[in-house]
Structure formats: C-alpha cells, structure tokens
C-alpha cells in the first residue's frame, strides 16, 4: 500500500517516512539520489518535486481553497502531478508535512482519479514539543509555531472526519510543558518567518492564556492514535 505522510513540521514525520522506507517503501529515484549524495547525518525525506508542487499552490492560491483547487486542477495536475509519481514504484511513501496536511483533499482526488491505492499516515506530537523544536529549527517565534500547529491539526481533524477510512494516526511522546515551550529565548534572536503563507495563519490572538485550545485538540486526536 502506498503511503502519504502528514502532520505538523517537527512532529516526527521524517522519522516515520524513514522507517517506512527501511521497511521497503520506495522514496523515488530523485530523493534516493539526494540521500546518496548527502553528507548530512539527517537524511532528506521530502521529494523536491512534491514539495515544489505544494509550494506553488500555496503561493498562488493563498488561503483560498476554491482557487487552490482550480489552480491544482488546471496547471499543477497537468504539469507537475505526473512528475511526482514518475520516479516511484509501488509501494511508495511520500511526505511533505504542510503540503499533505493542508492540501490532502486535492491530492486524494488526484490519486483516486489515477486509480492509485494509498493510505494516509498522520503523526501527532504534543504542541509543547513541536513549538520548542520548531522555534529552534526554523527560527520561528514560539507563538507563530503554535499557530502552525493549531492550523495543521485543525485541518487534519477536518479531513479525518470527512474521510475516516483513509487514515492512520501515530503518536509521538510529550516532552515539555506548554508555558516552557512558548517562552522566548533570553538571548536576542532574529526570528524569520518561514511558512508565511495564509494557509497556516489562524484567527487566534494573544496565545498566552489560551493553551487549553491546543491541548484540548491534542487530547481529542490522541485518542485516534496508535503508539
């Protein structure tokens, strides 16, 4: 069975993807070539063509789901989608945390139209751990990373409600308390705004004092997970 992996960035999606590849799922020739040439200890797990297709949708149809679907159908589907799969043999594994999580219905439509059987695996990690890890890794302000976590899992909750038979959830452990994770570093840091498109923006303001919204969503999704 082919697998698409989603979840918030820094939630463990790379670990799951790498584990599936070690079990025999194909990463594709492009990504395998990148991994063979890599000198880094942490090997890449994202197909650049897949990521580029998702990024193109985000940049063109920012936060407009209808426009995103129209653009996906008219341009990406013709020019980019076939390239995503042309270097892979069944069963394959494909991962892009933001792309899979926020654009899942569009990719689901493409795969079903091509008769490609697949399963989606979503990785859940406690927001405190994701906030701490993401802030450090991406140099994103902690409150910004919290909003990315919130928007990602709100979207995944919607997709699992609409397509309950498509998914498997995997749980990663909690490591830190919420307040600790969202504290700014005592040293001045120049935060950069990665993941700056509107698809990961939320109406939540003044996050301190509203941690219960994140933890309640986490606790709800936790019951869907396998460990």
C-alpha positions in Angstrom: 0.0 0.0 0.0 1.3 3.5 -0.9 1.6 5.9 1.9 1.3 9.7 2.2 2.7 11.1 5.5 1.4 14.3 7.1 1.4 16.2 10.4 2.8 19.4 11.7 6.5 20.2 10.9 8.8 18.9 13.7 6.2 16.3 14.7 8.1 13.2 13.6 7.1 12.9 10.0 10.7 12.4 8.9 11.2 9.6 11.3 8.0 7.8 10.1 8.9 8.3 6.5 12.4 7.0 7.0 11.1 4.0 8.9 8.6 3.2 6.1 11.4 3.4 3.5 13.5 1.0 5.6 10.5 -1.4 5.5 10.7 -1.4 1.7 8.5 1.5 0.6 10.1 3.4 -2.3 11.1 7.0 -1.8 11.6 7.6 -5.5 14.8 8.0 -7.6 15.1 11.7 -7.1 15.0 11.6 -3.3 17.2 8.4 -3.2 19.8 10.2 -5.3 19.8 13.2 -3.0 20.2 10.9 0.0 23.1 9.0 -1.5 25.0 12.2 -2.2 24.2 13.8 1.2 26.9 14.2 3.7 24.5 15.2 6.5 23.6 12.8 9.3 19.9 13.7 8.9 18.9 12.4 5.5 16.3 14.2 3.4 12.8 12.7 3.4 10.9 15.0 1.1 10.6 14.7 -2.7 11.6 18.1 -4.1 9.1 17.9 -6.9 6.2 17.1 -4.5 7.2 20.0 -2.2 7.6 22.4 -5.2 4.0 21.5 -6.4 2.6 22.2 -2.9 4.5 25.4 -2.6 3.3 26.6 -6.0 -0.3 26.1 -4.9 0.3 27.9 -1.6 1.9 30.9 -3.2 -0.7 31.2 -6.0 -3.9 30.4 -4.1 -3.0 31.6 -0.6 -5.8 30.6 1.8 -8.4 30.4 -0.9 -9.5 26.7 -1.1 -11.5 27.1 -4.2 -8.8 28.9 -6.0 -6.3 26.3 -4.8 -8.4 23.5 -6.2 -8.9 25.3 -9.5 -5.1 26.0 -9.8 -4.3 22.5 -8.8 -6.6 21.0 -11.5 -5.7 23.4 -14.3 -1.9 23.7 -14.0 -0.4 21.5 -11.3 -2.3 18.4 -12.4 -1.1 18.7 -16.0 2.4 19.8 -15.4 3.5 18.6 -12.0 1.5 15.8 -10.7 2.7 13.1 -13.1 6.3 14.1 -12.3 5.7 13.5 -8.6 5.0 9.8 -9.3 7.0 9.1 -12.4 10.2 8.1 -10.5 8.5 5.8 -8.0 7.5 2.2 -7.9 4.7 0.7 -5.8 4.6 0.7 -2.8 6.0 4.2 -2.3 6.0 6.7 0.6 5.6 10.5 0.0 6.0 13.2 2.7 5.5 16.9 2.9 4.1 17.9 6.3 2.4 21.2 5.3 1.5 20.0 1.8 -0.1 16.7 2.8 -1.8 18.2 5.9 -3.4 21.3 4.3 -3.9 20.1 0.7 -4.9 16.5 1.4 -8.3 16.6 -0.4 -6.6 17.8 -3.6 -4.0 15.0 -3.5 -6.7 12.5 -2.6 -8.7 13.5 -5.7 -5.6 13.2 -7.9 -4.7 9.7 -6.6 -8.2 8.4 -6.8 -8.6 9.7 -10.4 -5.4 7.7 -11.3 -6.6 4.6 -9.5 -3.6 4.8 -7.1 -4.4 3.0 -3.8 -2.9 4.7 -0.8 -3.2 5.2 2.9 -2.5 8.5 4.8 -0.5 8.4 8.0 -0.7 11.5 10.2 1.8 12.0 13.0 0.6 13.7 16.2 3.1 15.3 18.6 2.2 17.4 21.7 2.2 21.1 20.8 4.8 21.9 23.5 7.3 19.6 21.9 6.6 20.9 18.4 6.7 24.6 19.5 10.1 24.1 21.2 11.6 22.1 18.3 10.1 24.2 15.5 11.1 27.5 17.1 14.7 26.4 17.3 14.9 24.6 14.0 13.2 27.2 11.8 14.0 30.3 13.9 10.3 31.0 14.2 8.8 32.8 17.1 7.1 30.3 19.5 3.7 31.9 19.2 4.0 31.6 15.4 4.9 27.9 15.7 1.9 27.4 18.0 -0.4 28.8 15.3 1.1 26.5 12.7 0.5 23.5 15.0 -3.1 24.7 15.5 -3.9 25.2 11.9 -2.3 21.9 10.8 -4.2 19.8 13.2 -7.5 21.6 12.7 -7.2 20.8 9.0 -6.3 17.1 9.8 -9.3 16.8 12.1 -11.5 18.0 9.3 -10.0 15.5 6.8 -10.3 12.6 9.2 -13.9 13.5 9.8 -14.7 13.7 6.0 -12.6 10.6 5.1 -12.5 8.4 8.2 -11.3 5.3 6.3 -8.3 7.0 4.8 -6.1 7.5 7.8 -3.9 6.1 10.5 -2.6 8.2 13.4 0.8 7.8 15.0 1.6 9.4 18.4 4.9 10.8 19.4 5.6 11.5 23.1 5.2 14.7 25.0 8.5 16.2 26.3 7.9 19.8 27.5 5.3 21.9 29.3 3.4 24.4 27.1 4.5 27.5 29.0 8.2 26.5 28.8 7.9 25.8 25.1 6.5 29.2 24.3 9.0 31.3 26.2 11.3 33.5 24.1 15.0 32.8 24.4 16.8 35.1 26.9 19.2 35.9 24.2 18.1 38.1 21.3 17.2 36.1 18.2 16.3 37.3 14.8 13.2 35.3 14.0 12.5 34.6 10.4 9.0 34.0 9.1 9.0 30.5 7.5 5.7 29.0 6.5 4.4 32.5 5.9 1.5 31.8 3.6 -2.0 32.3 4.8 -2.8 28.6 4.9 -1.0 28.4 8.2 -2.4 31.6 9.7 -5.2 31.4 12.2 -7.5 33.9 13.9 -6.1 33.1 17.4 -4.7 36.1 19.1 -2.9 36.6 22.4 -1.9 32.9 22.7 -0.8 33.0 26.3 -3.8 32.0 28.4 -5.3 30.0 25.5 -3.1 27.0 25.7 -6.2 24.9 26.6 -7.4 25.2 23.0 -4.3 23.5 21.7 -4.2 20.9 24.5 -7.9 20.0 24.1 -7.4 19.4 20.3 -4.3 17.3 21.1 -6.2 15.2 23.7 -9.0 14.6 21.2 -6.7 13.5 18.5 -4.6 11.4 20.9 -7.5 9.0 21.2 -7.3 8.3 17.5 -3.6 7.3 17.6 -1.7 4.1 17.7 1.6 4.1 19.6 
